[in-house]
């Protein structure tokens, strides 16, 4: 793992999971254009504008028999090749040429992602129970366009 990786997939939905892959997206102060949330109390807003997850964690969970794919857990940006243990609150990432995000917190897994796990055990992506397997929320520091395959870098 390193401080340089790439975007595997960008994902949006009209609200809820799974989110569907899009080839490109404009990142605004409130996240990916075209992405919506059913539950505005727990999702979205400037401090939770973008949800990020590691492809390595998805592969690990797939190897354990869980039917996960990028976007299934509601993440907007699936990343690969970064040292995920370094992606924690306060960390900044540059995606593509323009976008800069700052991680604000680890996500709290909710029952809506149950179908993505064999046996429904969505605590497998809880930072408290399984450190390093959590998705993270980020605020947008610099907006811009992103494409699948763009570089991702820890700042």
TAHUCOR-V820805 format. One record per residue. N is the residue number from 1. SS is DSSP state (a for helix, b for strand, c for the rest). OMEGA is omega as a letter, one per 40 degrees, with the letter a starting at -180 (NA if undefined). BURIAL is 1 if it has 9 or more other ideal C-beta (glycine too) atoms within 8 Angstrom, else 0. Layout:
n=[N & N]
ss=[SS & SS]
omega=[OMEGA & OMEGA]
burial=[BURIAL & BURIAL]
//
This chain:
n=[1 & 2 & 3 & 4 & 5 & 6 & 7 & 8 & 9 & 10 & 11 & 12 & 13 & 14 & 15 & 16 & 17 & 18 & 19 & 20 & 21 & 22 & 23 & 24 & 25 & 26 & 27 & 28 & 29 & 30 & 31 & 32 & 33 & 34 & 35 & 36 & 37 & 38 & 39 & 40 & 41 & 42 & 43 & 44 & 45 & 46 & 47 & 48 & 49 & 50 & 51 & 52 & 53 & 54 & 55 & 56 & 57 & 58 & 59 & 60 & 61 & 62 & 63 & 64 & 65 & 66 & 67 & 68 & 69 & 70 & 71 & 72 & 73 & 74 & 75 & 76 & 77 & 78 & 79 & 80 & 81 & 82 & 83 & 84 & 85 & 86 & 87 & 88 & 89 & 90 & 91 & 92 & 93 & 94 & 95 & 96 & 97 & 98 & 99 & 100 & 101 & 102 & 103 & 104 & 105 & 106 & 107 & 108 & 109 & 110 & 111 & 112 & 113 & 114 & 115 & 116 & 117 & 118 & 119 & 120 & 121 & 122 & 123 & 124 & 125 & 126 & 127 & 128 & 129 & 130 & 131 & 132 & 133 & 134 & 135 & 136 & 137 & 138 & 139 & 140 & 141 & 142 & 143 & 144 & 145 & 146 & 147 & 148 & 149 & 150 & 151 & 152 & 153 & 154 & 155]
ss=[c & b & c & b & b & b & b & b & b & b & b & b & c & c & c & c & c & c & c & b & b & b & c & b & b & b & b & b & c & c & b & b & c & c & c & c & c & c & c & c & c & c & c & c & c & a & a & a & c & b & b & b & b & b & a & a & a & a & a & a & a & a & a & c & c & c & c & c & c & c & c & c & c & c & c & c & b & b & b & b & c & b & c & a & a & a & c & c & c & c & c & b & b & b & b & c & c & c & b & b & b & b & b & b & b & b & c & c & c & c & a & a & a & a & a & a & c & a & a & a & c & a & a & a & a & c & c & c & c & c & c & c & c & c & c & b & b & b & b & b & b & b & c & b & b & b & b & c & c & c & b & b & b & b & c]
omega=[a & i & i & i & a & i & i & a & i & a & i & i & i & a & i & a & e & i & a & a & i & a & a & i & i & i & a & i & i & i & a & i & a & i & a & a & i & a & a & i & a & a & i & a & a & a & i & a & a & i & a & i & a & i & i & i & i & a & i & i & i & a & i & i & i & a & a & i & i & a & a & a & i & i & i & a & i & a & i & i & i & i & a & i & i & i & a & a & a & i & i & i & i & i & a & a & a & a & i & i & i & a & a & a & i & i & i & a & i & a & a & a & i & a & a & a & i & a & i & a & a & i & i & i & i & i & a & a & a & a & i & a & a & i & i & i & i & i & a & i & i & a & i & i & i & i & i & a & i & i & i & a & i & i & NA]
burial=[0 & 0 & 0 & 1 & 1 & 1 & 1 & 1 & 1 & 1 & 1 & 1 & 1 & 0 & 0 & 0 & 1 & 1 & 1 & 0 & 1 & 1 & 0 & 1 & 1 & 1 & 1 & 1 & 0 & 0 & 1 & 1 & 0 & 0 & 1 & 0 & 0 & 0 & 0 & 0 & 0 & 0 & 1 & 0 & 0 & 0 & 0 & 1 & 1 & 1 & 1 & 1 & 1 & 1 & 1 & 1 & 1 & 1 & 0 & 1 & 1 & 1 & 0 & 0 & 0 & 1 & 0 & 1 & 0 & 1 & 1 & 1 & 1 & 1 & 1 & 1 & 1 & 1 & 1 & 1 & 1 & 1 & 1 & 1 & 0 & 1 & 1 & 1 & 0 & 0 & 1 & 1 & 1 & 1 & 1 & 1 & 0 & 0 & 1 & 1 & 1 & 1 & 1 & 1 & 1 & 1 & 1 & 0 & 1 & 0 & 0 & 0 & 1 & 0 & 0 & 1 & 1 & 0 & 0 & 0 & 0 & 1 & 0 & 1 & 1 & 1 & 1 & 0 & 0 & 1 & 0 & 0 & 1 & 1 & 1 & 1 & 1 & 1 & 1 & 1 & 0 & 0 & 1 & 1 & 1 & 1 & 1 & 1 & 0 & 1 & 1 & 1 & 1 & 1 & 0]
//
